[in-house]
Amino acid sequence: MDEMSKRLFMPAEWEAHERTFISWPVKESMVYPEDYEKVVAGYSEIIEAIAEFEPVTILAVPDEQEQVRARFQHEQVDVVAIDHNDAWLRDNGPTFVRDEHRNVLAVNWKFNAWGEKYTPYDLDEQVAARLIDHFQLEKIDVPLVMEGGSFHVDGQGTLLTTEECLLNENRNPHLNKEEIERFVKDVLGIEKVIWLKRAYAVMKLTAILIISLALHLPGK
């Protein structure tokens, strides 16, 4: 069966999940590489805190896999060697959905580094597929440039996003709003899409939607 024809839905972020994925920083891609040790110290604290409650899988570049692994003694932390250009897994990683039997499937969007603002991104574009293959999950390839942080769902059929990002000509210039809505509705189990004009967030740099608080009521 074509995966796009299955009845799929994306749970809300606050629902129970099995583990957290995080990409380890790549020193060469940092704006301030001299702060690398400070940055990874912060990452380590976050990972250790999450690991108190659930497993954490770190994606590290192959040459650094053992070095990263040596930083952690917690049994709930593991390290997978997956090459990447930058540590921004929320945007270049897979989106996880469930089917009608609650099986987990993984969506592999296309990724172009926020409209090709940052290069190179050839490794980042492959991260989702490699992660999906590593965990032997069923993969849904979607021919749509999409960042995971560019939308937010309530788990009850509503998706919140921005025209600034999804309708930007540097993402999917060959698709209109209705065509993009059709993709997200089919793949994420969405019934209603709320379009904001632009992202009101501190990080306007990448023109993505960063939501720390969902301002819409679930199902509304």
Secondary structure, DSSP 8 states (H G I E B T S, - for coil): --GGGS--B---TTS--S-EEEE---GGG-SSGGGHHHHHHHHHHHHHHHHTTS-EEEEE-GGGHHHHHHT---TTEEEEE---SSS-HHHHS-EEEE-TT--EEEEEEE--HHHHTSS--TTHHHHHHHHHHHTT-EEEEEEEE--GGGEEE-SSSEEEEEHHHHT-TTT-TT--HHHHHHHHHHHHT-SEEEEESS--SS--TT-----SS--S-TT-
